[in-house]
Amino acid sequence: MKHRAGFVNIIGNSNVGKSTIMNALVGEKLSIITSKAQTTRHRIMGIVNGDDFQIVYSDTPGIIDPKYKLQESMMKFVDSAFIDADEILFVTEINENFNNEEIIKKLVDSKIPVILLINKIDLSDQKKVVEKMEYWKSKLSNAEIIPVSALENFNLEKVLEKIVENLPEAEPYFPKDELTDKTIRFFVSEIIREKILLNYQKEIPYSVEIKIEEYKETENLIKIKSTIYVTRESQKAIIIGHKGNSIKKVGTEARLDIEEFVDKKVYLELSVKVLKDWRNKENQLKRFGYID
């Protein structure tokens, strides 16, 4: 049997479960998951290998109408997903009324296989699932439609089988022991950002960016220094909290997850700095990896 390999790009609105689905398909937590919109900011790659196949997944930011340069960069990751894919996983969910006609047209016009996943069916009943499948068949006749529950791991084996079936014949694009193209520093910064998304409300999580300033590994310990950037002094005070209690909580939760991720003891030092309007400054977006 010849080897199959290809790029499978995951697109869809925020909060439909794209990151949960990719993590489940890869078997590792690569994309952070929260109930807040715009949790995923980058295009995150996860690689799955079999004896005769290699799937290179890309999780992309949720589709939004950009309001500043950061979001414009995020949407470029979505646009590029249509260009370099061998297959597209379009994720919607059972209670979503997806009405982005531009994206639907792109999917209809696509010359590559499209697999449409209706996620979160555990929150519904069979009648509604059938109705939703019929609706999407009328909209995307070229797509393979599979109802799934990422949370319950329902039907994901069927998704994997369909993906492998659609892969083109090709040699592996990456070494067979690789899991992702991102660095450990990237995942450490994402873990810290996840804890901020979970612990703070309103505009705070969306104003934050994380920079790993130092990552030193010894035999028994990894020492990490990280800066949390915000856009205003008032946000800095909220991140730190009364007597530093808020940032201590974030640091403790992040450190425990980082230790699990790297399988080693971690010393994590967090500081907070103000970087005004960084989301609209091209040089800062380059520095944080949103623009090449």
Secondary structure, 3 states (H helix, E strand, C coil): CCCEEEEEEEEEECCCCHHHHHHHHHCCCCCCCCCCCCCCCCCEEEEEEECCEEEEEEECCCECCCCCHHHHHHHHHHHHHHHCCCEEEEEEECCCCCCCHHHHHHHHHCCCCEEEEEECHHHCCHHHHHHHHHHHHHHCCCEEEEECECCCCECHHHHHHHHHHHCCECCCCCCCCCCCCCCHHHHHHHHHHHHHHHHCCCCHHHHCEEEEEEEEECCCEEEEEEEEEECCHHHHHHHHCHHHHHHHHHHHHHHHHHHHHHCCEEEEEEEEEECCCHHHCHHHHHHCCCCC
